[in-house]
Amino acid sequence: MTNSEVKATLSFSDGSTPLELPIYKGTVGPDVIDIRKLYGATGMFTYDPGFMSTASCNSAITYIDGDKGELLYRGYPIEQLAAKGDFLESCYLLLNGELPNQAQKDEFVYTVSRHTMVHEQMQFFFRGFRRDAHPMSVLVGTVGALASFYHDSLDINDPRHREVSAIRLIAKMPTLVAMAYKYSIGQPFVYPKNELSFSANFMHMMFSTPCEEYKVNDVLVRALDRILILHADHEQNASTSTVRLAGSSGANPFACIAAGIACLWGPAHGGANEAALSMLEEIGSVDNIPEFIRQVKDKNSGVKLMGFGHRVYKNYDPRAKLMRETCYEVLAELGLENDPLFKLAMALEKIALEDEYFVTRKLYPNVDFYSGIVQRALGIPTALFTGIFAMARTIGWVAQWKEMISDPEQKIGRPRQLFIGEKTRTVKPIEQR
Ligand code: SDX
């Protein structure tokens, strides 16, 4: 971060003293105006609901260029990471800032794989849930509960504790997601296998039973691994901002990640993949697309084209392109090239991208538009789609949490407000109200 020669001057039409504010430059992307002294100098706050024009922090982890449709993890384009590496390499990169060499990768994979088991007592938490509980409610509960087991790694000011917590969270999320699935279908939990890759191990824990081992299909495992890479991190999105805000109070990392999971659950955020697939199933056929698009354009209908639009991307989400390719590979591997939902999704995308309503609002498919179709083809139930997103995003949350904790500038996050309620008034006796 460097000081710009240019300053911002805030002047007031009533002749109040103008205020000069510093401008900082990052390595790439928009400059920022430092408004930290604004309240002290003027007695006023800025007003930015939804943080449309607010940088909450400085970060070196992920960069998004919404106009170009670019996504970089530590400077590497997502297309290259998805094509040339695997999820644990991206985890190492996001966590440490550099891609691992072979020795570093081997050690990281060994360490993560040997933290995939959860404490045996964890299984008893599941028994408190209904079998049909939404997996995200189970994950919020069980990930938060991890803190009750790891008193040896809760001192967030100890770099070693931060490192151990990070590994434990990355490693145990697949186990907990698979346990949530097994619990929902009444099958016994399946223990992880250290000799399997991260994504193959997840598929094993999801689809093996005591009667039959899951047969690893490399194409499907590779597809899942790519889905995890695409969802790993995404700058200061709602759930990552939630994790940072929770972490700014000194809360332990397990509690912070549980808060991130809760936020990701929302249909406007990580819940969109589940909502997008339900939307496609509801539309049913290509013939129904025009009527659906009409409803979307009717503001009173409350109908949105789920999997479309993005706060930052005003061009095609680069992850959506890669997700569509992955979708085609998986369907081809399974002989489902003519999958009606995939054809419906591509027809809907084509129609939307040619429609004035979406073009003028720069609404393009986002990462969630195709991910549901791929996951359904992998055998993952719709209700678990956002759980997969959380499993992937855990590395992003943990990396951003670690960066925040070690930032000398970090303070507890405490926004203010524009108060529009009642002025001071006196309580009257109840008989006079
Ligand atoms: C994720 O932030 C991240 O990085 C998130 C994420 C990540 O990796 O962490 O990328 C993951 O959350 C992807 C987004 C998944 N959500 C959805 O697919 C749900 C559908 N999308 C919308 O809810 C919406 O597009 C948002 C929430 C994603 C973005 O909302 P914004 O930036 O607040 O934009 P907006 O709601 O102000 O929309 C601008 C206009 C509005 O119309 P006008 O008032 O100008 O007439 O576009 C319209 C909106 O009504 N619009 C849509 C639409 N999205 C926006 N209209 C129909 N369908 C949509 N999907």
Residues whose N, C-alpha, C, O or C-beta is under 5 A from the ligand:
A	BS01	SDX	H234 N237 A238 P267 A268 H269 G270 A272 V296 V303 K304 L305 M306 G307 F308 G309 H310 R311 R361 N366 D368
